[in-house]
Amino acid sequence: FADTQFTGSPRLQELGESLTSASNRILLFALSDADLRRFMVGDQVELRRYMIAVTPRSMERDRVGEAAFKQLTGESLLGLGTPPAEKDLVKYLDSRQTGAVSLLQELRKDPDVVSILQGARSKGGGFFERSKYMLSSTSWMLVRGKALSLSVYTQYDDPADLEWIRVTTARWIDEMKRLNSR
């Protein structure tokens, strides 16, 4: 992945902003290297996989303790429900309303990291031209007293996409923790 901020592109900035609340500050909006190369030469981007890291504007200057982090993650996950008993991802998403984002799995729950996997079904078009399913992970991390949210997105065509998002999410969490433990 490569950060898109250096391009200064309003189109990419708008796309990144559409993925998060206006109450968040975007720290990183990244596309796959292939998509960034396509964009830089004027070709259409595929947007099969991308990610965004944000921090809440209201908390960016203050030190966030474990209690405030727990409250933040609790509020952000409120109303998501429980992961489904149905193990067939396509069957489950097909049973849900089109466009409804559904909790699929809790990936990690530690005092300083909470990570979930979500999915949605679309009518097609836009980001969903090739696939009618979208997966995303959202991970809240407490990093050196700051709250950080990392979201990873992928279109879902087969089980390899599910494994990719799980591995990528875990790798980014572990790498952020490693880099900030010094």
MDAnalysis code that builds the backbone (N, CA, C; Angstrom):
import MDAnalysis as mda
import numpy as np

u = mda.Universe.empty(546, n_residues=182, atom_resindex=np.repeat(np.arange(182), 3), trajectory=True)
u.add_TopologyAttr("name", ["N", "CA", "C"] * 182)
u.add_TopologyAttr("resid", np.arange(1, 183))
u.add_TopologyAttr("resname", ["PHE", "ALA", "ASP", "THR", "GLN", "PHE", "THR", "GLY", "SER", "PRO", "ARG", "LEU", "GLN", "GLU", "LEU", "GLY", "GLU", "SER", "LEU", "THR", "SER", "ALA", "SER", "ASN", "ARG", "ILE", "LEU", "LEU", "PHE", "ALA", "LEU", "SER", "ASP", "ALA", "ASP", "LEU", "ARG", "ARG", "PHE", "MET", "VAL", "GLY", "ASP", "GLN", "VAL", "GLU", "LEU", "ARG", "ARG", "TYR", "MET", "ILE", "ALA", "VAL", "THR", "PRO", "ARG", "SER", "MET", "GLU", "ARG", "ASP", "ARG", "VAL", "GLY", "GLU", "ALA", "ALA", "PHE", "LYS", "GLN", "LEU", "THR", "GLY", "GLU", "SER", "LEU", "LEU", "GLY", "LEU", "GLY", "THR", "PRO", "PRO", "ALA", "GLU", "LYS", "ASP", "LEU", "VAL", "LYS", "TYR", "LEU", "ASP", "SER", "ARG", "GLN", "THR", "GLY", "ALA", "VAL", "SER", "LEU", "LEU", "GLN", "GLU", "LEU", "ARG", "LYS", "ASP", "PRO", "ASP", "VAL", "VAL", "SER", "ILE", "LEU", "GLN", "GLY", "ALA", "ARG", "SER", "LYS", "GLY", "GLY", "GLY", "PHE", "PHE", "GLU", "ARG", "SER", "LYS", "TYR", "MET", "LEU", "SER", "SER", "THR", "SER", "TRP", "MET", "LEU", "VAL", "ARG", "GLY", "LYS", "ALA", "LEU", "SER", "LEU", "SER", "VAL", "TYR", "THR", "GLN", "TYR", "ASP", "ASP", "PRO", "ALA", "ASP", "LEU", "GLU", "TRP", "ILE", "ARG", "VAL", "THR", "THR", "ALA", "ARG", "TRP", "ILE", "ASP", "GLU", "MET", "LYS", "ARG", "LEU", "ASN", "SER", "ARG"])
u.atoms.positions = np.array([
    [0.817, -1.183, 0.000],
    [0.000, 0.000, 0.000],
    [0.862, 1.248, 0.000],
    [0.321, 2.322, -0.566],
    [1.023, 3.607, -0.590],
    [0.056, 4.711, -0.173],
    [0.565, 5.640, 0.632],
    [-0.227, 6.780, 1.079],
    [-0.525, 7.687, -0.109],
    [-1.733, 8.215, -0.179],
    [-2.153, 9.044, -1.319],
    [-1.997, 10.541, -1.065],
    [-1.652, 10.942, 0.142],
    [-1.653, 12.371, 0.471],
    [-0.679, 13.176, -0.363],
    [0.457, 12.585, -0.771],
    [1.444, 13.338, -1.540],
    [0.920, 13.767, -2.909],
    [-0.138, 13.118, -3.401],
    [-0.652, 13.455, -4.735],
    [-1.378, 14.794, -4.736],
    [-1.936, 15.183, -3.583],
    [-2.705, 16.423, -3.509],
    [-3.995, 16.364, -4.310],
    [-4.430, 15.163, -4.646],
    [-5.616, 14.990, -5.478],
    [-6.903, 15.195, -4.687],
    [-7.743, 16.143, -5.121],
    [-9.039, 16.322, -4.455],
    [-9.913, 15.063, -4.559],
    [-9.798, 14.353, -5.680],
    [-10.581, 13.132, -5.880],
    [-10.236, 12.074, -4.828],
    [-8.944, 11.869, -4.602],
    [-8.520, 10.888, -3.604],
    [-8.830, 11.386, -2.192],
    [-8.695, 12.682, -1.968],
    [-9.014, 13.245, -0.658],
    [-10.497, 13.040, -0.346],
    [-11.358, 13.297, -1.314],
    [-12.797, 13.110, -1.122],
    [-13.130, 11.647, -0.852],
    [-12.465, 10.746, -1.566],
    [-12.701, 9.325, -1.341],
    [-12.320, 8.946, 0.082],
    [-11.157, 9.375, 0.532],
    [-10.735, 9.100, 1.898],
    [-11.700, 9.683, 2.918],
    [-12.142, 10.903, 2.689],
    [-13.077, 11.552, 3.614],
    [-14.430, 10.855, 3.641],
    [-14.823, 10.223, 2.539],
    [-16.108, 9.525, 2.510],
    [-16.081, 8.245, 3.345],
    [-14.898, 7.790, 3.713],
    [-14.771, 6.550, 4.472],
    [-14.815, 6.754, 5.980],
    [-14.822, 8.006, 6.412],
    [-14.795, 8.267, 7.848],
    [-15.665, 9.472, 8.186],
    [-15.958, 9.618, 9.441],
    [-16.753, 10.745, 9.929],
    [-15.937, 12.031, 9.843],
    [-16.610, 13.146, 9.675],
    [-15.941, 14.448, 9.646],
    [-15.312, 14.773, 10.999],
    [-15.705, 14.046, 12.030],
    [-15.130, 14.274, 13.356],
    [-13.777, 13.577, 13.529],
    [-13.303, 12.911, 12.482],
    [-12.006, 12.241, 12.516],
    [-10.991, 12.971, 11.652],
    [-9.731, 12.890, 12.040],
    [-8.635, 13.419, 11.217],
    [-7.985, 12.234, 10.521],
    [-7.878, 12.337, 9.205],
    [-7.244, 11.273, 8.429],
    [-5.725, 11.370, 8.592],
    [-5.133, 10.279, 9.040],
    [-3.687, 10.205, 9.176],
    [-3.055, 9.548, 7.956],
    [-3.789, 8.603, 7.366],
    [-3.297, 7.856, 6.213],
    [-4.478, 7.373, 5.395],
    [-4.448, 7.602, 4.107],
    [-5.376, 6.962, 3.184],
    [-4.499, 6.294, 2.142],
    [-4.571, 4.977, 2.088],
    [-3.643, 4.234, 1.238],
    [-4.376, 3.353, 0.243],
    [-3.851, 3.336, -0.967],
    [-4.327, 2.465, -2.033],
    [-3.272, 1.404, -2.288],
    [-3.666, 0.364, -2.990],
    [-2.662, -0.613, -3.395],
    [-1.662, 0.085, -4.317],
    [-0.441, -0.424, -4.355],
    [0.576, 0.169, -5.220],
    [0.112, 0.193, -6.675],
    [-0.561, -0.868, -7.109],
    [-1.046, -0.930, -8.490],
    [-2.072, 0.171, -8.767],
    [-2.992, 0.396, -7.830],
    [-3.985, 1.458, -8.012],
    [-3.337, 2.832, -8.026],
    [-2.362, 3.038, -7.170],
    [-1.697, 4.339, -7.157],
    [-0.953, 4.573, -8.474],
    [-0.316, 3.545, -9.007],
    [0.344, 3.683, -10.319],
    [-0.678, 4.017, -11.402],
    [-1.827, 3.326, -11.392],
    [-2.888, 3.611, -12.372],
    [-3.337, 5.064, -12.256],
    [-3.572, 5.516, -11.031],
    [-4.027, 6.883, -10.800],
    [-3.004, 7.894, -11.320],
    [-1.737, 7.650, -11.045],
    [-0.681, 8.602, -11.401],
    [-0.520, 8.761, -12.918],
    [-0.915, 7.749, -13.690],
    [-0.822, 7.882, -15.151],
    [-2.172, 8.199, -15.782],
    [-3.184, 8.452, -14.933],
    [-4.484, 8.873, -15.441],
    [-5.450, 7.747, -15.760],
    [-5.084, 6.511, -15.424],
    [-5.984, 5.382, -15.661],
    [-6.989, 5.245, -14.515],
    [-8.051, 4.513, -14.783],
    [-9.087, 4.242, -13.777],
    [-8.513, 3.333, -12.687],
    [-8.745, 3.686, -11.418],
    [-8.300, 2.837, -10.318],
    [-9.316, 1.719, -10.095],
    [-8.835, 0.599, -9.623],
    [-9.680, -0.566, -9.397],
    [-10.374, -0.504, -8.029],
    [-9.671, 0.028, -7.019],
    [-10.163, 0.134, -5.643],
    [-10.646, -1.203, -5.088],
    [-9.907, -2.228, -5.394],
    [-10.224, -3.552, -4.858],
    [-9.847, -3.635, -3.385],
    [-8.708, -3.013, -3.040],
    [-8.241, -3.025, -1.650],
    [-7.670, -1.663, -1.296],
    [-8.016, -1.160, -0.118],
    [-7.503, 0.123, 0.345],
    [-7.635, 0.181, 1.863],
    [-7.007, 1.181, 2.480],
    [-7.085, 1.311, 3.935],
    [-7.017, 2.770, 4.347],
    [-7.453, 3.015, 5.571],
    [-7.443, 4.372, 6.111],
    [-7.146, 4.293, 7.615],
    [-6.323, 5.214, 8.084],
    [-6.046, 5.352, 9.513],
    [-6.495, 6.747, 9.927],
    [-7.248, 6.821, 11.027],
    [-7.781, 8.100, 11.498],
    [-7.627, 8.178, 13.014],
    [-7.792, 9.390, 13.524],
    [-7.856, 9.609, 14.959],
    [-8.999, 10.596, 15.219],
    [-9.713, 10.426, 16.315],
    [-10.790, 11.372, 16.616],
    [-10.214, 12.773, 16.876],
    [-10.747, 13.776, 16.183],
    [-10.261, 15.152, 16.364],
    [-10.390, 15.604, 17.819],
    [-11.452, 15.186, 18.471],
    [-11.692, 15.625, 19.854],
    [-10.674, 15.046, 20.830],
    [-9.947, 14.022, 20.421],
    [-8.999, 13.366, 21.325],
    [-7.547, 13.496, 20.855],
    [-7.318, 14.169, 19.748],
    [-5.974, 14.139, 19.174],
    [-4.931, 14.883, 19.994],
    [-5.320, 15.834, 20.785],
    [-4.356, 16.595, 21.578],
    [-4.236, 16.081, 23.021],
    [-5.194, 15.287, 23.453],
    [-5.217, 14.798, 24.832],
    [-4.655, 13.384, 24.916],
    [-4.088, 13.085, 26.057],
    [-3.638, 11.727, 26.322],
    [-4.874, 10.892, 26.635],
    [-4.981, 9.745, 26.005],
    [-6.121, 8.858, 26.189],
    [-5.684, 7.708, 27.092],
    [-6.376, 7.550, 28.212],
    [-6.092, 6.462, 29.130],
    [-6.916, 5.232, 28.778],
    [-6.673, 4.158, 29.505],
    [-7.392, 2.907, 29.234],
    [-8.901, 3.052, 29.410],
    [-9.334, 3.813, 30.412],
    [-10.776, 3.984, 30.649],
    [-11.434, 4.737, 29.491],
    [-10.809, 5.815, 29.035],
    [-11.359, 6.583, 27.906],
    [-11.323, 5.749, 26.629],
    [-10.281, 4.955, 26.443],
    [-10.180, 4.088, 25.264],
    [-11.286, 3.034, 25.291],
    [-11.517, 2.455, 26.454],
    [-12.573, 1.459, 26.587],
    [-13.939, 2.076, 26.289],
    [-14.170, 3.295, 26.762],
    [-15.437, 3.984, 26.493],
    [-15.576, 4.269, 24.996],
    [-14.498, 4.753, 24.367],
    [-14.515, 5.044, 22.927],
    [-14.838, 3.801, 22.113],
    [-14.156, 2.711, 22.387],
    [-14.400, 1.486, 21.614],
    [-15.789, 0.934, 21.892],
    [-16.234, 1.039, 23.146],
    [-17.582, 0.572, 23.474],
    [-18.647, 1.339, 22.716],
    [-18.480, 2.673, 22.647],
    [-19.443, 3.510, 21.915],
    [-19.392, 3.239, 20.414],
    [-18.206, 3.029, 19.878],
    [-18.096, 2.833, 18.424],
    [-18.632, 1.468, 17.996],
    [-18.648, 0.507, 18.904],
    [-19.130, -0.832, 18.570],
    [-20.570, -1.079, 19.017],
    [-21.138, -0.069, 19.677],
    [-22.496, -0.179, 20.189],
    [-23.486, -0.432, 19.052],
    [-24.345, -1.373, 19.230],
    [-25.393, -1.626, 18.256],
    [-24.984, -2.519, 17.104],
    [-23.755, -3.043, 17.118],
    [-23.339, -3.930, 16.031],
    [-23.900, -5.334, 16.175],
    [-24.310, -5.674, 17.372],
    [-24.855, -7.005, 17.596],
    [-23.755, -8.025, 17.828],
    [-24.095, -9.263, 17.572],
    [-23.142, -10.356, 17.770],
    [-22.805, -10.988, 16.428],
    [-21.639, -11.614, 16.338],
    [-21.285, -12.295, 15.080],
    [-22.299, -13.400, 14.774],
    [-22.537, -13.664, 13.514],
    [-23.550, -14.655, 13.139],
    [-23.081, -16.088, 13.409],
    [-24.048, -16.969, 13.627],
    [-23.744, -18.392, 13.773],
    [-23.440, -19.003, 12.404],
    [-24.040, -18.424, 11.358],
    [-23.837, -18.916, 9.985],
    [-22.378, -18.740, 9.583],
    [-21.735, -19.816, 9.194],
    [-20.311, -19.765, 8.826],
    [-20.097, -19.483, 7.340],
    [-21.118, -19.708, 6.508],
    [-21.007, -19.428, 5.077],
    [-21.219, -17.933, 4.866],
    [-20.126, -17.233, 4.565],
    [-20.143, -15.773, 4.464],
    [-21.123, -15.276, 3.400],
    [-21.088, -15.856, 2.225],
    [-21.965, -15.420, 1.133],
    [-23.428, -15.665, 1.498],
    [-23.715, -16.811, 2.043],
    [-25.098, -17.128, 2.436],
    [-25.596, -16.124, 3.482],
    [-24.732, -15.810, 4.457],
    [-25.120, -14.863, 5.486],
    [-25.352, -13.462, 4.910],
    [-24.410, -12.969, 4.097],
    [-24.565, -11.621, 3.529],
    [-25.764, -11.542, 2.589],
    [-26.049, -12.628, 1.874],
    [-27.229, -12.648, 1.007],
    [-28.533, -12.588, 1.799],
    [-28.503, -13.047, 3.051],
    [-29.705, -13.007, 3.882],
    [-29.938, -11.620, 4.489],
    [-28.931, -10.755, 4.407],
    [-29.018, -9.417, 4.987],
    [-29.521, -8.417, 3.949],
    [-30.024, -7.301, 4.416],
    [-30.506, -6.243, 3.531],
    [-29.340, -5.682, 2.717],
    [-29.571, -5.401, 1.448],
    [-28.557, -4.816, 0.581],
    [-28.063, -3.503, 1.174],
    [-26.745, -3.366, 1.265],
    [-26.131, -2.151, 1.798],
    [-25.938, -2.146, 3.299],
    [-26.573, -3.077, 4.009],
    [-26.441, -3.129, 5.464],
    [-25.085, -3.724, 5.839],
    [-24.346, -2.999, 6.663],
    [-23.055, -3.493, 7.138],
    [-23.309, -4.371, 8.351],
    [-22.766, -5.582, 8.321],
    [-23.015, -6.550, 9.384],
    [-21.722, -6.994, 10.044],
    [-21.758, -7.128, 11.346],
    [-20.630, -7.676, 12.088],
    [-20.486, -9.148, 11.712],
    [-19.266, -9.539, 11.335],
    [-19.020, -10.928, 10.960],
    [-18.201, -11.672, 12.013],
    [-17.239, -10.955, 12.612],
    [-16.354, -11.630, 13.550],
    [-15.619, -10.606, 14.417],
    [-15.367, -10.967, 15.643],
    [-14.502, -10.174, 16.508],
    [-13.096, -10.731, 16.303],
    [-12.182, -9.919, 15.773],
    [-10.842, -10.390, 15.459],
    [-9.904, -10.339, 16.663],
    [-10.063, -9.317, 17.479],
    [-9.151, -9.151, 18.624],
    [-9.808, -8.254, 19.665],
    [-9.592, -8.590, 20.928],
    [-10.121, -7.756, 22.004],
    [-9.141, -7.811, 23.162],
    [-8.272, -6.805, 23.201],
    [-7.274, -6.639, 24.245],
    [-7.538, -5.297, 24.909],
    [-6.886, -5.010, 26.048],
    [-7.084, -3.698, 26.676],
    [-6.695, -2.525, 25.771],
    [-5.730, -2.743, 24.849],
    [-5.275, -1.649, 23.989],
    [-5.577, -1.844, 22.504],
    [-6.294, -2.910, 22.138],
    [-6.666, -3.168, 20.739],
    [-8.030, -3.853, 20.687],
    [-8.919, -3.301, 19.881],
    [-10.202, -3.940, 19.589],
    [-10.340, -3.961, 18.078],
    [-10.598, -5.141, 17.521],
    [-10.656, -5.269, 16.066],
    [-11.822, -6.167, 15.665],
    [-12.576, -5.704, 14.670],
    [-13.727, -6.467, 14.188],
    [-13.687, -6.585, 12.672],
    [-14.399, -7.581, 12.171],
    [-14.562, -7.792, 10.737],
    [-16.031, -7.586, 10.407],
    [-16.292, -6.802, 9.350],
    [-17.659, -6.532, 8.914],
    [-17.797, -6.853, 7.429],
    [-19.021, -7.012, 6.982],
    [-19.270, -7.273, 5.570],
    [-20.572, -6.645, 5.131],
    [-20.691, -6.461, 3.814],
    [-21.909, -5.890, 3.234],
    [-22.103, -6.442, 1.831],
    [-23.347, -6.401, 1.393],
    [-23.708, -6.803, 0.032],
    [-24.224, -5.565, -0.683],
    [-23.865, -5.437, -1.951],
    [-24.277, -4.274, -2.728],
    [-25.002, -4.703, -3.996],
    [-25.685, -3.746, -4.595],
    [-26.358, -3.990, -5.875],
    [-25.371, -4.013, -7.030],
    [-24.162, -3.548, -6.776],
    [-23.148, -3.474, -7.833],
    [-22.933, -2.034, -8.246],
    [-21.950, -1.826, -9.099],
    [-21.600, -0.479, -9.542],
    [-20.672, 0.192, -8.552],
    [-20.080, 1.292, -8.938],
    [-19.151, 2.013, -8.068],
    [-17.983, 1.137, -7.660],
    [-17.749, 1.070, -6.346],
    [-16.664, 0.238, -5.834],
    [-16.923, -1.240, -6.087],
    [-18.176, -1.609, -6.310],
    [-18.561, -3.005, -6.391],
    [-18.743, -3.495, -7.828],
    [-18.018, -2.941, -8.770],
    [-18.210, -3.348, -10.159],
    [-17.862, -4.813, -10.382],
    [-16.812, -5.304, -9.728],
    [-16.384, -6.682, -9.939],
    [-17.015, -7.654, -8.962],
    [-17.328, -7.199, -7.768],
    [-17.820, -8.075, -6.715],
    [-19.038, -7.432, -6.065],
    [-19.963, -8.247, -5.626],
    [-21.112, -7.651, -4.956],
    [-20.990, -7.692, -3.438],
    [-19.833, -8.135, -2.948],
    [-19.602, -8.189, -1.513],
    [-18.377, -7.365, -1.151],
    [-18.427, -6.743, 0.028],
    [-17.316, -5.936, 0.528],
    [-17.050, -6.346, 1.964],
    [-15.787, -6.519, 2.295],
    [-15.385, -6.802, 3.665],
    [-14.558, -5.633, 4.176],
    [-14.656, -5.372, 5.456],
    [-13.809, -4.348, 6.070],
    [-13.496, -4.769, 7.495],
    [-12.313, -4.389, 7.919],
    [-11.974, -4.570, 9.327],
    [-11.805, -3.176, 9.915],
    [-12.220, -3.035, 11.150],
    [-12.008, -1.796, 11.883],
    [-11.290, -2.162, 13.167],
    [-10.152, -1.525, 13.372],
    [-9.337, -1.805, 14.552],
    [-9.080, -0.503, 15.296],
    [-9.444, -0.488, 16.565],
    [-9.127, 0.642, 17.435],
    [-7.902, 0.254, 18.234],
    [-6.906, 1.144, 18.257],
    [-5.669, 0.878, 18.985],
    [-5.347, 2.053, 19.901],
    [-4.820, 1.742, 21.054],
    [-4.306, 2.752, 21.963],
    [-2.794, 2.738, 21.772],
    [-2.283, 3.799, 21.130],
    [-0.871, 3.864, 20.762],
    [-0.239, 5.082, 21.432],
    [0.619, 4.836, 22.396],
    [1.311, 5.910, 23.115],
    [0.354, 6.993, 23.603],
    [-0.754, 6.565, 24.171],
    [-1.705, 7.510, 24.733],
    [-2.623, 8.170, 23.716],
    [-2.628, 7.686, 22.491],
    [-3.500, 8.232, 21.441],
    [-4.390, 7.121, 20.895],
    [-5.639, 7.487, 20.582],
    [-6.578, 6.541, 19.983],
    [-6.410, 6.578, 18.470],
    [-6.223, 5.432, 17.879],
    [-6.021, 5.305, 16.442],
    [-6.995, 4.268, 15.906],
    [-7.642, 4.591, 14.800],
    [-8.528, 3.643, 14.139],
    [-7.953, 3.312, 12.771],
    [-7.801, 2.022, 12.503],
    [-7.304, 1.549, 11.214],
    [-8.394, 0.701, 10.581],
    [-8.786, 1.055, 9.363],
    [-9.780, 0.272, 8.627],
    [-9.163, -0.234, 7.342],
    [-9.383, -1.513, 7.069],
    [-8.875, -2.162, 5.869],
    [-10.092, -2.649, 5.092],
    [-10.086, -2.439, 3.769],
    [-11.220, -2.793, 2.920],
    [-10.777, -3.713, 1.784],
    [-11.644, -4.653, 1.427],
    [-11.415, -5.480, 0.255],
    [-12.743, -5.925, -0.333],
    [-12.765, -6.061, -1.636],
    [-13.901, -6.709, -2.267],
    [-13.778, -8.200, -1.963],
    [-14.901, -8.877, -1.875],
    [-14.892, -10.305, -1.557],
    [-15.357, -11.097, -2.776],
    [-14.449, -11.922, -3.281],
    [-14.785, -12.814, -4.384],
    [-14.659, -14.274, -3.994],
    [-13.724, -14.563, -3.086],
    [-13.529, -15.947, -2.654],
    [-12.883, -15.955, -1.270],
    [-12.781, -17.126, -0.650],
    [-12.226, -17.214, 0.708],
    [-10.819, -16.636, 0.865],
    [-10.053, -16.557, -0.196],
    [-8.710, -15.964, -0.111],
    [-8.799, -14.491, 0.291],
    [-9.853, -13.789, -0.115],
    [-10.038, -12.384, 0.269],
    [-10.301, -12.258, 1.772],
    [-11.046, -13.198, 2.314],
    [-11.321, -13.209, 3.745],
    [-10.023, -13.433, 4.518],
    [-9.228, -14.383, 4.079],
    [-7.948, -14.645, 4.734],
    [-7.015, -13.445, 4.589],
    [-7.016, -12.803, 3.408],
    [-6.164, -11.636, 3.184],
    [-6.482, -10.523, 4.181],
    [-7.763, -10.218, 4.377],
    [-8.105, -9.102, 5.268],
    [-7.769, -9.437, 6.721],
    [-7.957, -10.677, 7.122],
    [-7.587, -11.066, 8.482],
    [-6.077, -10.928, 8.705],
    [-5.292, -11.453, 7.778],
    [-3.828, -11.407, 7.900],
    [-3.315, -9.973, 7.826],
    [-3.841, -9.189, 6.889],
    [-3.399, -7.798, 6.730],
    [-3.722, -6.982, 7.976],
    [-4.905, -7.151, 8.512],
    [-5.295, -6.433, 9.724],
    [-4.372, -6.804, 10.882],
    [-4.156, -8.088, 11.084],
    [-3.281, -8.543, 12.175],
    [-1.858, -8.019, 11.984],
    [-1.370, -8.035, 10.755],
    [-0.012, -7.571, 10.483],
    [0.136, -6.081, 10.785],
    [-0.849, -5.264, 10.368],
    [-0.785, -3.819, 10.629],
    [-0.862, -3.527, 12.125],
    [-1.717, -4.243, 12.838],
    [-1.810, -4.046, 14.290],
    [-0.474, -4.391, 14.941],
    [0.066, -5.552, 14.621],
    [1.326, -5.978, 15.222],
    [2.467, -5.033, 14.868],
    [2.496, -4.561, 13.639],
    [3.562, -3.643, 13.224],
    [3.434, -2.288, 13.922],
    [2.214, -1.785, 14.058],
    [2.016, -0.514, 14.778],
    [2.446, -0.663, 16.244],
    [2.102, -1.770, 16.845],
    [2.498, -1.998, 18.238],
    [4.017, -2.112, 18.356],
    [4.639, -2.819, 17.431],
    [6.090, -2.987, 17.459],
    [6.792, -1.637, 17.276],
    [6.363, -0.859, 16.308],
    [6.997, 0.433, 16.035],
    [6.815, 1.430, 17.168],
    [5.740, 1.291, 17.916],
    [5.455, 2.262, 18.967],
    [5.750, 1.754, 20.366],
    [6.423, 0.640, 20.475],
    [6.757, 0.100, 21.793],
    [8.115, 0.564, 22.271],
    [8.810, 1.299, 21.430],
    [10.170, 1.752, 21.773],
    [10.172, 2.989, 22.599],
])
